[in-house]
Amino acid sequence: MFRLRHQDLRDEIDMAAEALKRNPASPASVVPEVTLSRSEIRELESLAATLRNRPRAPRLKIKAERGKPLHIGVAAPIDAARLNAVFGTAESGFADLMLAGLLNAACDGGPSNPPSERSINQVLAAVTGVGARDEVEGMLATQMVATHFAAVTLLRRLKGAENIPQQDSAGGLAVKLLRSYTAQMEALQRYRGKGQQKLTVEHVHVHEGGQAIVGNVQGGGVPAKPEEQSHATALTFEPGQTLPSQIETVGETVPSARG
């Protein structure tokens, strides 16, 4: 399994931004053993400004012994508040519940081989990126990270499969999990847009003496001025008829209200 060397990118970016402020006229060696050009430093400065406005993930300190429960603490007092904020809650009990779910579903390890401090902080960083704003979003964020972890694990097994039955098993489960992740993401988007209303017109009935106008209509139900709707088409139907889903006119097709 490949593992990436951990670096605090935020600190490196902040160092680059400060170096640019001190000496913007020339390239600077802002990171040990790495020399950056002026354009690279400016790029990092722009990224630093973006990251400063985003929430930071909590840092947990883990003490683990084989066969014993994990001892979990925070690296700094601010991390206790950040842990609640990750799950969109002010209740420590809810944050503990979500954290326990992450440890069981999204971290390698078990009682005989507890997850590492680095692994736990990584999944917390992933949940932080979702940006939960309340407990419902916190639960969805937890599910999304756990589902993603399981899907990637199965994709890794698919890569190492030695026969077709193993490929079918790992690949089929991976596809189901990836679809579940997409559904979770869509559910989060719908929930965040819960205050919005959408009106869909299924059928249009034209009563006696009425006309159906296709084109721009001003507010208050008053038709636009004739010069403003030169492209509009007036359609007259017999009383009680239903406007068809598609209306054929000379040289064009007007989409239905269902579109």
PyMOL commands that set and color helices and strands:
alter all, ss='L'
color gray80, all
select helices_A, chain A and resi 9-22+38-52+77-86+92-105+117-130+135-159+164-192+219-221+226-228
alter helices_A, ss='H'
color red, helices_A
select strands_A, chain A and resi 28-31+34-36+60-63+71-74+212-214+233-235+247-249+252-254
alter strands_A, ss='S'
color yellow, strands_A
deselect
rebuild
show_as cartoon
